[in-house]
Amino acid sequence: MRLMEQNNLQPQTGKLRLHEDVELPIDGLPQLVQQYINEIVRVYHCPIEFPTVAVFSVIATAIGKRVKITDRKYTNPLMLWFVNVAISGSNKTQPVKEVLRPLREINRENYETYEREYELWKADKERDENNPPSFNQLLVGDCTEEARIKILQNSSHGVLGHYPEVKGFFDDMDRYNKGGFVDKLLRMFDGDDVFVNRKGEYKPIVISDVFMNILGDIQPGLLGATFGSSQFMENGLNQRFLFTMPNIVEFPDREIEAMDAGIVADWCSVVKQIYKMDLRDWGLISLSPECDALYTEYFNLLQRKKEKVRNYNGDGYLLSVYSKLQIQAQRLAGIVHLMWLINSPQSYNYRQVSAEDMEYTIRCMNYFEQTAVTVYERIIGKSAEMQSNAQPRSQAQVIRDFSAAIPIVNVTRFAEGIGKDKGYISKVLSSDIGKK
């Protein structure tokens, strides 16, 4: 187990404020991973956020559904959905594709295995026609709901949905929503079974232990068109995504550079090693007592933020943001913890997330909280902070506003209709007249 300084075991509460100017850190990751992320930034001149969240996605997918995290009350898959938000020309796509290189190589290897097994099956005269070999696909892009469900059904680890233009993925959801794909997606995130009811078939298909990470990017101007539908705003789908929103300040000139071959080889090697490790007996990882204390403090801080929102305007979107951050923090902590398999893949048996892992995770979650609120502001076109700090309207003001929009002709009937005393209504309306 790594050594930890006692003064790192408690988060600095003052730094967890809404809209704090925070960055997505990488100092809590293994040195090999930090070196790889910095190499991506050096060569591609991209914000550090792009390769960092891609690294989280790749490691989580290599581990897949074989390991889950529990706090003794809830159990979560190590599944996270990321979207990079940045203007056109900010080099969102290529750095991410570079990080995904080992998954693409594993995918090709799996397909070659599938082809060999299929040829053997096809040549077998006594083959079971109802049980052909299946392709253990690891990466998925644009496809129909039917194809995606089949891929998930055949997957041993789970899949990573990579969408360089995530709006297309959302457009597909809208197109196929008659089949309930959005509901299936929500179930996937929560780790629930997914049911597929096909027309003409009485027996539904049940896919247990579904695992699908998502990694995409989008331009800021498309946020509203992509995430702004009333359905996505209200059903909690938006809040299940973690966003990066780097500040693009320059477009550097081209330089003749290339990734260090040794660093790339090391990255590919460790991802493949984790993918091939036998983790079937792991099942669950948990929080160490020190980690649990840190997580409790972070969880309760978000509870206080929920109370603040509820007391002012009850904004359901923000309430859902904070609730999902509480879940996502556990998942990310589990991914960070298991990333240390890189240092000791053969003998790493410590199955409790450390306080050091959680301290780093909380600093990451500060960043994702800020970006979640910023995305929300972009979608609704105004400041969520101003909205949450706005004083609630009084009952009298509501009545005055109604009267201004639709003059109240019969005070008696209006008072009876809303269950108020006629004298009270007359007083409210007369005070409004006096103001005019």
VOKE-602675 format. One record per residue: x, y, z of N, C-alpha, C in turn. Coordinates in steps of 0.001 Angstrom, whole numbers, padded with zeros to 6 digits, always signed. Layout:
XYZXYZXYZ...
END
This chain:
+000845-001203+000000+000000+000000+000000+000875+001245+000000+000444+002297-000745+001243+003506-000825+001200+004280+000480+002314+004952+000771+002383+005771+001967+001552+007021+001780+000899+007467+002836+000048+008651+002770+000394+009590+003906+000449+010870+003601+000664+011872+004634-000664+012174+005316-000624+012294+006626-001848+012515+007381-002570+013784+006938-001809+014804+006567-002465+016060+006204-003156+015998+004850-003044+014879+004139-003746+014727+002869-005084+014002+003036-005393+013623+004266-006571+012790+004467-007864+013573+004595-007785+014886+004670-008990+015689+004785-009065+016696+003645-010189+016736+002910-010296+017715+001836-010435+019117+002406-009985+020099+001651-010141+021489+002073-011534+021949+001667-012414+022000+002652-013819+022277+002371-014003+023567+001591-013179+024573+001877-013319+025845+001183-013114+025744-000307-012434+024695-000758-012176+024540-002180-013279+023770-002890-014330+023426-002179-015413+022669-002786-016609+023556-003114-016381+024863-003149-017480+025771-003427-017884+025701-004897-019142+026030-005136-019624+026114-006498-018863+027202-007241-018470+026890-008468-017786+027851-009345-016379+028188-008891-015798+027393-008014-014387+027615-007685-013547+027366-008935-012505+028171-009131-011646+028028-010300-010705+026853-010082-011153+025660-010471-010372+024448-010238-009966+023834-011570-008952+023013-011542-008490+022312-012723-008590+020811-012486-008617+020062-013589-008642+018613-013472-007221+018136-013219-006940+017618-012026-005557+017242-011687-005195+015855-012192-003884+015574-012266-003426+014220-012604-002414+013706-011591-002122+014507-010549-001041+014148-009621-001370+012949-008745-002627+012500-008722-002981+011324-007928-002916+010030-008716-002415+010090-009954-002334+008902-010810-000933+008314-010777-000793+007028-011132+000540+006432-011188+001472+007227-012107+002755+007200-011809+003722+007997-012551+003706+007672-014042+003562+006401-014379+003527+006012-015787+002369+006689-016509+001216+006773-015851+000039+007395-016460+000240+008902-016594+000785+009523-015549+001072+010961-015636+002018+011248-016801+003048+010422-016940+004020+010609-018015+003334+010487-019380+002428+009526-019497+001730+009323-020773+000822+010511-021095+000062+010984-020103-000828+012128-020320-000024+013361-020724+001068+013612-020032+001903+014770-020358+002514+014653-021759+002828+013420-022185+003365+013207-023526+002306+013524-024589+001069+013140-024326-000041+013475-025235-000172+014991-025360-000144+015674-024225-000275+017136-024230+000888+017780-024977+002087+017255-024778+003276+017821-025432+003186+017702-026946+002754+016550-027428+002758+016298-028863+001550+016927-029554+000384+016823-028934-000838+017283-029585-001254+018692-029174-000554+019291-028218-000855+020657-027766-002338+020810-027423-002848+019825-026715-004263+019829-026344-004390+020086-024846-005561+020500-024387-005784+020634-022942-005598+019290-022243-005125+019333-021016-004830+018100-020287-006094+017289-019994-007251+017964-020006-008500+017265-019706-008800+016154-020703-008508+016386-022006-008878+015417-023028-008228+014046-022790-006891+013956-022685-006307+012637-022441-006615+012085-021056-006838+012963-020070-007081+012479-018709-008372+011689-018618-009479+012254-019136-010749+011515-019056-010716+010293-019977-009952+010370-021069-009814+009194-021931-009088+008067-021196-008077+008423-020403-007374+007427-019590-008332+006780-018593-009156+007599-017927-010154+007042-016996-011042+006029-017725-011508+006398-018929-012420+005534-019682-011746+004237-020097-010499+004328-020557-009790+003140-021036-009538+002153-019896-009046+002663-018767-008783+001768-017629-010084+001145-017126-011138+001956-017022-012422+001436-016549-012957+000369-017489-012757+000540-018793-013240-000443-019762-012398-001703-019742-011087-001553-019540-010216-002735-019441-010600-003589-018240-011015-002947-017160-011487-003678-015971-012902-004184-016212-013758-003278-016706-015118-003646-017086-016003-004018-015927-016920-004920-016202-017931-005278-015218-017443-006330-014226-016182-006681-014293-015649-007733-013420-015477-007260-011983-015362-005935-011783-015154-005388-010440-016160-004263-010207-016752-004245-009039-017670-003174-008646-017206-002595-007313-017750-001437-006969-017389-000800-005705-018620-000703-004819-018437-000909-003516-019557-000843-002585-019177-000014-001364-020165+000697-000829-019965+001416+000435-020793+000746+001537-021156-000503+001305-021968-001343+002200-023452-001048+002075-023812+000073+001502-025219+000390+001273-025563+000261-000211-024718+000831-001070-024931+000794-002509-023736+000136-003200-024026-000530-004304-022984-001142-005125-023046-000531-006519-021883-000102-007029-021833+000581-008310-020834-000063-009254-021179-000148-010551-020173-000539-011536-019198+000621-011736-018015+000331-012243-017025+001385-012484-017274+001995-013859-018470+002509-014032-018941+003027-015310-019092+004543-015224-018463+005258-016168-018573+006713-016209-018739+007175-017650-019466+008270-017813-019721+008846-019137-019114+010241-019194-018207+010456-020146-017502+011728-020269-017811+012394-021613-017894+013722-021578-018026+014510-022806-017071+015696-022720-016201+015828-023714-015311+016979-023809-016016+018090-024583-016137+019247-023964-016794+020392-024597-015728+021411-024975-015563+021657-026270-014544+022612-026711-014865+023064-028126-014367+024242-028471-014642+024825-029776-013974+024035-030889-014462+024215-032094-013896+023548-033242-012432+023953-033420-011598+022982-033778-010184+023257-033986-009328+023148-032749-009911+022723-031636-009161+022631-030372-008528+021252-030176-008567+020422-031219-007910+019115-031207-008508+018192-030142-009816+017997-030250-010505+017133-029297-010353+015648-029629-010344+015330-030928-010510+013939-031349-009225+013121-031336-008165+013617-031967-006978+012803-032163-006287+012387-030857-006139+013286-029867-005530+012843-028606-006302+011706-027947-007624+011770-028032-008445+010713-027440-008245+009404-028204-008213+009480-029525-007974+008271-030329-006626+007642-029980-005642+008489-029693-004321+007970-029306-004409+007205-027993-005142+007740-027022-005281+007063-025726-006024+005738-025888-006949+005698-026845-007742+004484-027068-006986+003411-027854-005754+003688-028254-004992+002755-029074-004989+001320-028524-004697+001076-027237-004669-000320-026757-006020-001010-026855-007115-000281-026676-008432-000907-026814-008696-001291-028262-008255-000451-029199-008420-000801-030611-007615-002056-030952-006412-002166-030397-005588-003346-030656-006223-004600-030065-006759-004473-028842-007457-005616-028227-008667-005988-029074-009377-004981-029563-010563-005208-030387-010207-006012-031641-009096-005635-032282-008658-006362-033472-008287-007807-033127-007593-007993-032016-007225-009343-031583-008475-010193-031326-009474-009575-030688-010716-010302-030414-011429-010688-031712-011360-009792-032701-012021-010095-033970-011303-011235-034704-009966-011234-034665-009211-012323-035289-009542-013656-034628-009685-013638-033292-010091-014852-032576-011473-015299-033019-012383-014332-033137-013752-014629-033583-013754-015253-034970-012949-014720-035904-012909-015258-037269-012425-016707-037277-011384-016989-036479-010876-018359-036414-011929-019314-035856-012576-018874-034778-013601-019725-034151-014792-019918-035080-015128-018872-035837-016269-018974-036752-015974-019956-037878-014755-019910-038422-014389-020832-039496-014412-022273-039002-013925-022502-037771-013969-023849-037205-015405-024296-036982-016225-023404-036495-017646-023720-036263-018349-024027-037572-018042-023222-038590-018690-023399-039895-018297-024729-040534-017040-025152-040288-016554-026406-040875-017042-027642-040129-017575-027445-038931-018045-028562-038110-019424-029007-038597-019514-030222-039103-020792-030704-039641-021829-030938-038546-021366-031055-037313-022297-031283-036203-022481-030012-035370-022220-028879-035966-022300-027606-035236-023722-027317-034771-023787-026553-033690-025066-026082-033148-025434-024784-033865-026409-024859-034746-026778-023692-035544-027293-022538-034684-027768-022852-033509-028311-021814-032636-027258-021207-031704-026033-021688-031829-024990-021201-030921-023678-020939-031661-023677-019995-032615-022435-019682-033325-021501-018870-032436-020216-018822-032771-019282-017988-031996-019703-016514-032068-019316-015751-031088-019669-014331-031057-018400-013488-030965-018487-012282-031488-017378-011339-031468-017423-010554-030164-016377-010688-029353-016282-009972-028081-015788-008552-028350-016721-007697-028803-016374-006348-029234-016173-005428-028035-015134-004604-028103-014772-003756-026974-015100-002287-027223-015074-001864-028477-015377-000483-028843-016617-000457-029714-017472+000528-029483-018682+000662-030283-018855+002132-030652-019302+002373-031881-019569+003734-032344-021013+003842-032782-021245+004589-033860-022609+004760-034350-023148+003424-034855-024277+003026-034341-024930+001795-034785-026375+001830-034329-027166+000894-034800-028564+000834-034392-028671+000317-032966-029823+000548-032372-030044+000030-031018-029946-001488-030999-030488-002120-032046-030457-003576-032134-029024-004104-032105-028141-003446-032894-026749-003883-032951-026048-003641-031622-026335-002505-030998-025689-002173-029719-026086-003186-028639-027340-003546-028612-027810-004521-027627-027113-005869-027830-026939-006280-029084-026279-007550-029370-024817-007509-028924-024158-006368-029165-022758-006216-028747-022649-006327-027230-023536-005654-026516-023523-005696-025052-023797-007111-024548-024669-007800-025244-025040-009158-024838-023854-010114-024958-022995-009893-025963-021871-010799-026218-020586-010386-025508-020611-009259-024806-019377-008704-024249-019002-009357-022921-017734-009754-022800-017257-010357-021555-016900-009299-020512-016368-008161-020951-015957-007091-020044-016963-005947-020014-017506-005622-021158-018278-004405-021353-017690-003673-022534-018257-002518-022862-017795-001790-024041-017574-000324-023699-016839+000337-024590-016678+001784-024540-017291+002361-025803-018320+003165-025647-018901+003877-026771-018121+005151-027011-017425+005227-028145-016626+006408-028465-017339+007185-029566-017678+008447-029267-018449+009269-030190-017769+010626-030362-016900+010746-031403-016215+012025-031634-017178+013201-031797-018384+012922-032251-019444+013934-032273-020630+013351-031516-020705+013650-030234-021687+012977-029391-023121+013370-029739-023295+014473-030466-024648+014860-030876-025280+013768-031732-024446+013100-032569-024978+012016-033380-025524+010883-032528-024855+010609-031418-025324+009572-030499-026669+009970-029906-026817+011238-029529-028079+011708-028977-029180+011725-030036-028819+012067-031271-029807+012027-032350-030310+010605-032558-029405+009640-032452-029813+008239-032560-030785+007862-031444-030512+008361-030249-031409+008059-029124-032809+008566-029416-032873+009775-030000-034178+010356-030333-034858+009529-031422-034046+009041-032373-034577+008278-033499-035108+006924-033041-034377+006312-032115-034749+004954-031700-035519+004927-030382-035937+006077-029894-036553+006109-028563-037906+005402-028515-038477+005131-029683-039722+004371-029675-039501+002991-029072-038263+002504-029162-037938+001216-028554-037473+001352-027116-037551+002573-026557-037192+002775-025164-035705+002797-024909-034911+003246-025917-033465+003198-025741-032987+004105-024621-033616+005275-024474-033200+006189-023404-033390+005521-022050-034521+004850-021881-034759+004130-020625-033708+003041-020417-033326+002349-021487-032287+001323-021379-030962+001947-020959-030676+003132-021505-029427+003805-021178-029389+004190-019702-030502+004683-019195-030579+005026-017776-030379+003786-016908-030953+002682-017321-030791+001432-016584-029336+000960-016613-028698+001135-017780-027294+000737-017896-026441+001478-016881-026620+002795-016802-025819+003593-015892-026004+003132-014450-027226+002789-014096-027526+002385-012724-027142+000937-012437-026680+000219-013459-026278-001168-013247-027438-002137-013172-028613-001719-013679-029786-002589-013651-029804-003513-014868-030631-004562-014786-030837-005423-015946-031537-004642-017047-031220-004962-018287-031857-004325-019441-032753-005357-020120-034000-004953-020372-034963-005843-021004-035193-005398-022448-035149-006358-023357-035369-006075-024770-036584-006861-025221-037630-006140-025587-038861-006773-026064-038963-006573-027573-038813-007658-028317-038847-007578-029769-040239-007907-030299-040597-007180-031337-041910-007373-031948-042050-008805-032456-043165-009430-032113-043430-010785-032589-042843-011868-031711-042067-011475-030682-041482-012463-029789-042063-012292-028391-042605-013385-027883-043240-013315-026568-042208-013178-025454-041112-013927-025600-040099-013960-024546-039122-012805-024697-039014-011934-023686-038060-010818-023785-036627-011300-023561-035680-010527-024054-034268-010785-023798-033867-009984-022567-033216-010624-021621-032758-009952-020408-031231-009964-020413-030639-008771-020380-029185-008664-020331-028802-008202-018933-028139-009071-018212-027715-008742-016855-026283-008194-016873-025989-007371-015881-024627-006882-015708-024140-006135-016951-024977-005247-017474-024607-004471-018656-023564-003424-018277-022568-003259-019130-021508-002288-018847-021180-001542-020125-021398-000207-020105-021088+000609-021271-020586+001979-020833-019290+002195-020980-018748+003537-020791-019031+004359-022035-019048+005680-021881-019257+006588-023013-018187+007671-022963-017614+007969-024127-016622+009035-024244-016881+009765-025555-017179+011049-025459-017488+011809-026669-017031+013236-026562-017288+014003-027616-016985+015430-027561-018057+016215-028303-018075+017511-028039-019110+018368-028615-018628+019811-028594-019133+020603-029522-018834+022027-029534-019818+022751-028610-019385+023809-027925-020270+024509-026980-021587+024966-027598-021532+025368-028867-022743+025859-029504-023803+024810-029732-023431+023535-029611-024383+022444-029828-024923+021872-028520-024521+022437-027397-024965+021898-026105-026482+021938-025980-027074+023085-026311-028522+023217-026177-029270+022266-027085-028819+022172-028359-029487+021298-029321-029326+019826-028958-028283+019500-028215-027996+018099-027877-028583+017702-026526-028326+018513-025515-028721+018163-024152-029935+018953-023652-030471+019852-024501-031484+020785-024013-032923+020345-024107-033188+019122-024595-034583+018683-024686-035170+018528-023286-036475+018731-023188-037129+018616-021873-036958+017213-021307-036919+016208-022182-036758+014834-021714-035411+014643-021032-034325+015068-021697-032987+014871-021142-032751+015763-019924-033402+016924-019894-033239+017833-018761-033922+017290-017511-034994+016525-017707-035818+016125-016573-035614+014683-016130-035137+013808-017029-035060+012396-016638-033714+012002-016030-032804+012959-015872-031533+012682-015221-030450+012184-016149-030729+012096-017455-029701+011598-018373-028521+012563-018446-028791+013866-018591-027701+014846-018676-026770+014768-017479-027364+014644-016304-026580+014691-015074-025722+013444-014883-025955+012433-015676-025129+011227-015604-023818+011389-016370-023669+012496-017101-022440+012766-017837-021523+013681-017034-020229+013427-017140-019220+014325-016586-018585+015077-017753-018516+016395-017637-018052+017227-018735-016678+017828-018444-015886+017995-019494-014708+018848-019404-014985+020076-020263-014517+021227-019800-014689+022464-020568-013420+023297-020454-012345+022878-021137-011085+023624-021039-011188+024996-021686-010397+025898-021174-010343+027252-021738-009303+027263-022849-009741+027288-024091-008832+027265-025244-008350+028695-025492-007087+028954-025232-006568+030325-025312-005654+030540-026508-005207+029466-027156-004315+029657-028296-004397+028465-029243-003998+028715-030493-003895+027672-031500-002430+027635-031939-001644+026726-031350-000195+026729-031602+000160+026347-033039+001290+026857-033501+001798+026496-034817+002206+025021-034839+002230+024465-036028+002615+023070-036192+004096+022891-035874+004379+021802-035180+005753+021417-034914+005921+019949-035293+007128+019578-035744+007391+018192-036117+007697+017404-034844+006673+016712-034366+006797+015962-033117+006149+014593-033281+006532+013674-032454+005941+012337-032460+005931+011804-031044+004959+010948-030759+004879+010320-029451+006115+009458-029208+006613+009492-027976+007729+008640-027597+007274+007176-027669+007953+006386-028518+007532+004998-028759+007542+004164-027484+008507+004411-026613+008581+003648-025366+007418+003937-024446+007040+005212-024344+005915+005591-023484+004620+004996-024022+004438+005044-025349+003242+004460-025967+003185+002956-025720+004328+002285-025895+004376+000833-025690+004037+000471-024250+004538+001265-023294+004240+001004-021878+002748+001140-021604+002146+002181-022181+000718+002414-021973-000109+001255-022541+000201+000853-023763-000534-000244-024379-000353-001534-023586+000857-001757-023089+001155-002983-022351+000348-003079-021062+000284-001979-020302-000418-002064-019011-001924-002196-019208-002473-001535-020227-003915-001660-020476-004250-003104-020854-003450-003692-021739-003695-005071-022142-003514-006026-020973-002554-005706-020115-002310-006564-018952-003513-006560-018015-004070-005377-017771-005255-005282-016915-006434-005999-017560-006593-005827-018865-007704-006463-019580-007642-007988-019449-006420-008538-019500-006262-009994-019494-006158-010591-018092-006065-009742-017065-005952-010260-015700-007206-011011-015293-007028-012019-014488-008160-012792-013977-008691-012090-012729-009755-011329-012921-010336-010564-011806-011696-011119-011389-012000-012319-011845-013339-012846-011596-013655-013020-010119-012644-013318-009310-012896-013552-007886-012865-012267-007069-012578-011144-007739-012553-009878-006998-013955-009486-006554-014873-009437-007507-016246-009089-007158-016393-007648-006732-016128-007383-005450-016346-006054-004893-015074-005488-004282-014907-004176-004437-013930-003441-003636-014705-002476-002765-014120-002076-001656-014833-001232-000697-013987-000027-000323-014500+000780+000588-013806+001975+001049-013108+001677+002373-011858+002053+002490-011177+001920+003779-011814+002886+004772-011647+002695+006075-012249+003615+007048-011866+005074+006819-010583+005333+006521-010152+006717+006275-010789+007265+005001-010872+006418+003985-011516+006812+002732-012995+007098+002956-013635+006240+003745-015064+006411+004034-015323+007748+004732-014425+008135+005639-014584+009414+006343-014497+010583+005373-013551+010509+004455-013413+011563+003446-014639+011624+002552-015088+010458+002109-016257+010419+001226-017493+010951+001947-017637+010623+003223-018773+011111+004003-018779+012639+004058-017599+013226+004245-017517+014685+004283-017914+015284+002932-017431+014688+001859-017774+015180+000520-019269+015000+000247-019801+013825+000589-021223+013540+000397-022080+014562+001142-021738+014822+002397-022528+015742+003207-022429+017175+002704-021269+017540+002149-021128+018872+001571-022115+019060+000423-022255+018033-000411-023219+018116-001499-024656+018120-000976-024898+017444+000140-026227+017495+000756-026581+018922+001169-025604+019643+001709-025857+021041+002099-026156+021901+000868-025479+021606-000237-025743+022361-001464-027146+022062-001976-027589+020819-001819-028966+020478-002190-029957+021284-001364-029691+021396-000061-030588+022148+000815-030664+023613+000385-029528+024172-000001-029497+025564-000458-030376+025738-001693-030244+024835-002659-031049+024917-003873-032529+024737-003551-032843+023753-002712-034244+023496-002362-034882+024702-001695-034137+025365-000810-034707+026478-000053-034958+027711-000899-034242+027822-002029-034430+029001-002874-035418+028739-003995-035075+027850-004904-035989+027661-006042-036274+026199-006364-035682+025276-005615-035970+023861-005825-035596+023359-007206-034551+023915-007805-034147+023540-009156-033813+022047-009215-034703+021278-009835-034530+019831-009882-033293+019396-010644-032885+020181-011644-031710+019825-012422-030468+019848-011541-030278+020931-010789-029108+021036-009925-029145+020005-008808-030330+019748-008279-030438+018713-007241-029956+017370-007786-030318+017084-009036-029885+015834-009652-028383+015832-009923-027819+016983-010296-026373+017085-010512-025625+016650-009262-026019+017203-008117-025325+016891-006872-025499+015428-006476-026697+014879-006720-026927+013471-006395-026051+012558-007245-025935+012878-008532-025118+012036-009412-023632+012184-009088-023188+013369-008689-021789+013545-008298-021433+012626-007131-022374+012430-006222-022131+011545-005083-021881+010109-005543-022594+009684-006581-022396+008339-007134-021112+008280-007945-020925+009281-008796-019763+009289-009697-018450+009348-008927-018444+009989-007762-017234+010065-006953-016779+008673-006525-017713+007836-006103-017347+006465-005723-016785+005701-006906-017420+005845-008052-016978+005108-009236-015574+005541-009658-015343+006852-009685-014031+007334-010093-012963+006908-009095-013292+006931-007807-012331+006487-006790-011949+005029-007011-012924+004203-007384-012626+002805-007667-011706+002647-008870-011943+003439-009909-011097+003387-011105-009676+003820-010763-009560+004915-010007-008240+005418-009614-007507+004364-008788-008219+003759-007860-007604+002734-007010-007071+001568-007844-007911+001079-008753-007509-000067-009557-006441+000290-010585-006291+001574-010873-005234+001986-011789-003856+001631-011244-003776+001490-009925-002488+001135-009319-002135-000331-009543-003038-001072-010200-002667-002408-010672-001471-002320-011613-001334-001167-012247-000226-000948-013179+001111-001166-012476+001209-000726-011217+002471-000823-010493+002784-002235-010031+001741-003017-009750+001977-004363-009222+000865-005302-009679+000838-005646-010964-000278-006426-011504-000390-007839-010962+000709-008428-010490+000670-009817-010048+000320-009972-008568+000675-008980-007760+000519-009158-006313-000380-008121-005659-001043-007298-006455-001865-006235-005881-003192-006820-005405-003307-007004-004119-004506-007638-003571-005254-006745-002581-004852-005480-002498-005510-004593-001540-006806-004088-002152-007914-004540-001596-009216-004308-002232-010055-003267-001518-009373-002351-000875-010059-001211-000266-009475+000071-000841-010366+000963-001265-009936+002251-001800-009312+003059-000673-008150+003620-000933-007426+004352+000107-007925+005785+000235-007589+006411+001367-007932+007822+001573-007226+008690+000540-006031+008293+000147-005291+009058-000854-006017+009029-002198-006547+007860-002560-007325+007766-003783-008554+008682-003722-009238+008688-002585-010456+009483-002451-010138+010979-002424-009038+011348-001785-008664+012769-001743-008436+013290-003153-007742+012509-003971-007518+012900-005360-008835+012940-006124-009675+011937-005903-010963+011875-006591-011821+013094-006281-011844+013517-005029-012656+014682-004648-012189+015926-005383-010882+016064-005554-010382+017217-006304-010822+017150-007770-010872+015945-008319-011406+015794-009676-012890+016150-009719-013629+015707-008696-015069+015969-008684-015372+017460-008535-014485+018210-007884-014673+019664-007820-014713+020246-009225-013809+019752-010049-013762+020216-011443-015049+019836-012168-015477+018584-012023-016666+018131-012744-017933+018819-012236-017946+019211-010984-019091+019976-010470-019166+021320-011176-018033+021975-011277-018001+023287-011931-018461+023183-013381-017952+022190-014102-018320+022068-015509-019779+021662-015686-020309+020855-014775-021724+020475-014859-022612+021706-014754-022275+022600-013841-023064+023820-013669-022887+024740-014874-021672+024832-015389-021424+025682-016551-022189+025177-017767-022219+023867-017966-022996+023287-019063-024469+023616-018890-024962+023496-017673-026366+023819-017390-026659+025275-017735-025769+026165-017353-025952+027586-017662-025979+027822-019164-025114+027116-019893-025105+027252-021360-026436+026793-021951-026989+025726-021387-028233+025177-021924-029407+026106-021666-029516+026617-020434-030681+027435-020086-030470+028912-020393-029226+029295-020676-028957+030669-021085-028879+031673-019968-028681+031244-018724-028512+032179-017616-027737+031514-016494-027314+032310-015540-026456+031817-014472-027240+030981-013468-026792+029754-013266-027422+028894-012266-027184+029431-010869-026032+030101-010654-025738+030651-009339-026709+031778-009008-026955+032664-009996-027926+033735-009776-029310+033147-009544-029603+032087-010298-030903+031450-010163-031082+030842-008770-030018+030186-008267-030127+029538-006960-030127+030550-005829-029545+031765-006056-029500+032788-005016-030707+033713-005040-031548+033573-006083-032719+034446-006189-033691+034163-005048-034246+035238-004465-035203+035077-003382-036514+034524-003919-037119+033577-003229-038396+033035-003696-039482+034105-003665-040379+034044-004632-041470+035031-004684-042485+034743-003589-042984+035786-002999-044014+035628-001956-045349+035283-002606-046244+034760-001777-047577+034415-002257-048285+035652-002792-048107+036757-002092-048746+038013-002519-048216+038447-003884-046881+038287-004095-046307+038690-005364-046823+037826-006506-047018+036540-006239-047569+035644-007253-048963+036101-007663-049772+036486-006677-051131+036952-006971-051078+038254-007771-050186+039147-007384-050054+040413-008131-049625+040157-009574-048661+039259-009746-048190+038953-011098-049311+038355-011946-050117+037491-011315-051244+036894-012029-052236+037972-012454-052516+038875-011536-053472+039948-011818-052957+040879-012912-051652+041069-012945-051069+041921-013986-051207+041278-015358-051089+039935-015395-051197+039226-016668-052654+039006-017072-053492+038630-016086-054918+038385-016334-055705+039109-015242-056272+040270-015538-056992+041054-014512-058058+040221-013798-058072+040315-012465-059046+039584-011653-060309+040434-011551-061326+040002-012242-062583+040772-012293-063440+040488-011068-063575+039208-010708-064417+038819-009583-063509+038320-008447-063253+039191-007466-062359+038872-006366-062895+037711-005523-064225+037692-005329-064831+036640-004495-064588+035258-005083-064853+035114-006384-064668+033808-007027-063185+033409-007082-062337+034403-007321-060904+034109-007370-060424+033607-006004-060871+034265-004930-060475+033870-003582-060958+032465-003261-062208+032159-003653-062742+030815-003416-061947+029772-004208-061559+030134-005434-060854+029203-006311-059502+028791-005769-058807+029701-005078-057482+029347-004560-057513+029102-003052-058702+029115-002475-058836+028780-001057-058320+029859-000118-058481+031139-000492-058021+032246+000334-059184+033146+000726-058951+033962+001764-059968+034900+002231-060101+036064+001241-061340+036472+000984-061596+037556+000035-060919+038846+000479-060936+039103+001797-060320+040323+002304-058817+040353+002045-058167+039170+002174-056729+039092+001937-056413+039417+000481-057208+038857-000449-056990+039095-001880-057185+040578-002192-058233+041164-001627-058508+042590-001878-057362+043459-001365-056816+043089-000198-055701+043858+000378-054463+043769-000504-054156+042527-001009-052995+042331-001875-053137+043156-003154-054350+043113-003751-054559+043815-005015-054573+045321-004803-055103+045781-003675-055143+047229-003415-053731+047755-003173-052900+046956-002514-051514+047392-002286-050767+047471-003613-051141+046613-004566-050534+046652-005885-050951+047927-006616-052230+048304-006463-052714+049523-007078-052023+050733-006492-051828+050686-005148-051165+051796-004489-049776+052016-005015-049060+050897-005351-047706+051014-005874-047688+051690-007221-048726+051431-008015-048790+052018-009336-049099+053506-009245
END
